[in-house]
Amino acid sequence: MQASVGDRVTIHGRTVGAGNRSGEVIEVRGTPEAQLLVVRFDDGHQALMSRGSDCEITHVA
């Protein structure tokens, strides 16, 4: 699944008791096969990340 600017990202906690983190994709870098996402999380933190098994992307209409 390809991510686009404006999509929502949810990172599920990997350990017991770890909460989910949510944010918005503000930039997409890399190639379609190897996307890197710049995400602004709801707490204001920004990160460059690649998608993993704990990442869920929700397309916004």
LUMDO-82268 format. One record per residue: residue number from 1; x, y, z of N, C-alpha, C in turn; residue in one letter. Coordinates in Angstrom, 1 decimal, padded with zeros to 4 digits, always signed. Example, Ala and Ser with C-alpha at 12.3 -4.5 7.8 and 13.67 -1.06 7.14 Angstrom:
! residues 2
SITE|1|+013.2|-005.7|+007.8|+012.3|-004.5|+007.8|+013.2|-003.3|+007.8|A
SITE|2|+012.8|-002.2|+007.1|+013.7|-001.1|+007.1|+012.9|+000.0|+007.9|S
//
This chain:
! residues 61
SITE|1|+000.8|-001.2|+000.0|+000.0|+000.0|+000.0|+000.9|+001.2|+000.0|M
SITE|2|+000.6|+002.1|-000.9|+001.4|+003.4|-001.0|+000.8|+004.4|-000.1|Q
SITE|3|+001.6|+005.1|+000.6|+001.2|+006.3|+001.4|+001.3|+007.6|+000.6|A
SITE|4|+000.4|+008.5|+001.0|+000.4|+009.8|+000.4|+000.4|+010.9|+001.5|S
SITE|5|+000.8|+012.1|+001.1|+000.7|+013.2|+002.1|-000.7|+013.4|+002.5|V
SITE|6|-000.9|+013.5|+003.8|-002.2|+013.7|+004.4|-002.8|+012.4|+005.0|G
SITE|7|-002.2|+011.2|+004.7|-002.6|+010.0|+005.3|-002.3|+009.9|+006.7|D
SITE|8|-003.1|+009.1|+007.5|-002.8|+008.9|+008.9|-002.0|+007.7|+009.1|R
SITE|9|-001.1|+007.7|+010.1|-000.2|+006.6|+010.4|-000.5|+006.2|+011.9|V
SITE|10|-000.7|+004.9|+012.2|-000.7|+004.5|+013.5|+000.4|+003.4|+013.7|T
SITE|11|+001.2|+003.6|+014.7|+002.2|+002.7|+015.1|+001.8|+002.0|+016.3|I
SITE|12|+001.6|+000.7|+016.2|+001.1|-000.1|+017.4|+002.3|-000.5|+018.3|H
SITE|13|+002.1|-000.4|+019.6|+003.1|-000.7|+020.6|+003.6|-002.1|+020.4|G
SITE|14|+004.9|-002.3|+020.6|+005.6|-003.6|+020.4|+005.7|-004.4|+021.7|R
SITE|15|+005.5|-003.7|+022.8|+005.6|-004.5|+024.1|+004.4|-004.3|+024.9|T
SITE|16|+004.2|-005.2|+025.9|+003.0|-005.1|+026.7|+002.9|-003.8|+027.4|V
SITE|17|+001.8|-003.1|+027.3|+001.6|-001.9|+028.0|+002.0|-000.6|+027.2|G
SITE|18|+002.7|-000.9|+026.0|+003.1|+000.3|+025.2|+001.9|+000.7|+024.4|A
SITE|19|+001.6|+002.0|+024.4|+000.5|+002.5|+023.7|+000.8|+002.7|+022.2|G
SITE|20|-000.3|+003.0|+021.5|-000.2|+003.4|+020.0|+000.3|+004.8|+019.9|N
SITE|21|+000.9|+005.1|+018.7|+001.3|+006.5|+018.4|+000.6|+006.8|+017.0|R
SITE|22|+000.0|+007.9|+016.9|-000.6|+008.3|+015.6|-000.1|+009.6|+015.1|S
SITE|23|-000.1|+009.8|+013.8|+000.3|+011.0|+013.2|-000.1|+011.1|+011.8|G
SITE|24|+000.4|+012.2|+011.1|+000.0|+012.5|+009.8|+001.3|+012.5|+008.9|E
SITE|25|+001.2|+011.9|+007.7|+002.2|+011.9|+006.7|+002.3|+013.3|+006.2|V
SITE|26|+003.5|+013.9|+006.3|+003.7|+015.3|+005.8|+004.6|+015.3|+004.6|I
SITE|27|+005.3|+014.2|+004.3|+006.2|+014.1|+003.1|+006.5|+012.7|+002.8|E
SITE|28|+006.6|+012.3|+001.6|+006.9|+011.0|+001.1|+008.2|+011.1|+000.4|V
SITE|29|+009.2|+010.3|+000.8|+010.5|+010.3|+000.1|+010.8|+008.9|-000.4|R
SITE|30|+011.9|+008.8|-001.2|+012.3|+007.5|-001.7|+011.5|+007.1|-003.0|G
SITE|31|+011.5|+005.8|-003.2|+010.9|+005.3|-004.4|+009.6|+004.6|-004.0|T
SITE|32|+008.7|+004.3|-005.0|+007.4|+003.6|-004.6|+007.7|+002.3|-004.0|P
SITE|33|+008.7|+001.6|-004.3|+009.0|+000.3|-003.7|+009.6|+000.4|-002.3|E
SITE|34|+010.3|+001.5|-002.0|+010.9|+001.7|-000.7|+010.7|+003.1|-000.2|A
SITE|35|+009.4|+003.4|+000.2|+009.0|+004.7|+000.6|+009.6|+005.0|+002.0|Q
SITE|36|+010.0|+006.2|+002.2|+010.3|+006.8|+003.5|+009.3|+007.8|+003.8|L
SITE|37|+008.7|+007.8|+005.0|+007.7|+008.8|+005.3|+008.1|+009.7|+006.4|L
SITE|38|+007.9|+011.0|+006.2|+008.1|+012.0|+007.2|+006.7|+012.2|+007.9|V
SITE|39|+006.7|+011.8|+009.2|+005.4|+011.8|+009.9|+005.5|+012.9|+011.1|V
SITE|40|+004.4|+013.6|+011.2|+004.3|+014.5|+012.3|+003.3|+013.8|+013.3|R
SITE|41|+003.8|+013.4|+014.4|+002.9|+012.7|+015.4|+002.0|+013.7|+016.1|F
SITE|42|+001.0|+013.2|+016.7|+000.0|+014.0|+017.4|+000.6|+014.8|+018.5|D
SITE|43|+001.7|+014.3|+019.1|+002.4|+015.1|+020.2|+003.3|+016.1|+019.7|D
SITE|44|+003.4|+016.3|+018.3|+004.2|+017.4|+017.7|+005.6|+016.9|+017.3|G
SITE|45|+006.0|+015.7|+017.7|+007.3|+015.1|+017.3|+007.2|+014.7|+015.8|H
SITE|46|+008.3|+015.0|+015.1|+008.4|+014.6|+013.7|+009.5|+013.5|+013.5|Q
SITE|47|+009.3|+012.5|+012.6|+010.2|+011.5|+012.4|+010.2|+011.0|+011.0|A
SITE|48|+011.4|+010.5|+010.5|+011.5|+009.9|+009.2|+011.5|+008.4|+009.5|L
SITE|49|+010.5|+007.7|+008.8|+010.4|+006.3|+009.1|+010.0|+005.5|+007.9|M
SITE|50|+010.3|+004.2|+008.0|+009.9|+003.3|+006.9|+008.8|+002.4|+007.6|S
SITE|51|+007.9|+001.9|+006.8|+006.8|+001.1|+007.3|+007.3|-000.3|+007.7|R
SITE|52|+006.8|-000.7|+008.8|+007.1|-002.1|+009.3|+005.8|-002.8|+009.6|G
SITE|53|+005.9|-003.9|+010.2|+004.7|-004.8|+010.5|+003.8|-004.1|+011.6|S
SITE|54|+004.3|-003.2|+012.4|+003.6|-002.6|+013.4|+002.9|-001.2|+013.0|D
SITE|55|+003.0|-000.9|+011.7|+002.5|+000.3|+011.1|+001.3|+000.1|+010.3|C
SITE|56|+000.3|+001.0|+010.6|-001.0|+000.9|+009.9|-001.2|+002.3|+009.2|E
SITE|57|-001.6|+002.3|+007.9|-001.8|+003.5|+007.2|-003.3|+003.6|+006.8|I
SITE|58|-003.9|+004.7|+007.1|-005.3|+005.0|+006.8|-005.3|+006.1|+005.8|T
SITE|59|-005.9|+005.8|+004.6|-006.0|+006.9|+003.6|-007.1|+007.8|+004.0|H
SITE|60|-006.9|+009.1|+003.8|-007.9|+010.2|+004.1|-008.4|+010.6|+002.8|V
SITE|61|-009.8|+010.7|+002.8|-010.4|+011.1|+001.5|-010.1|+012.6|+001.1|A
//
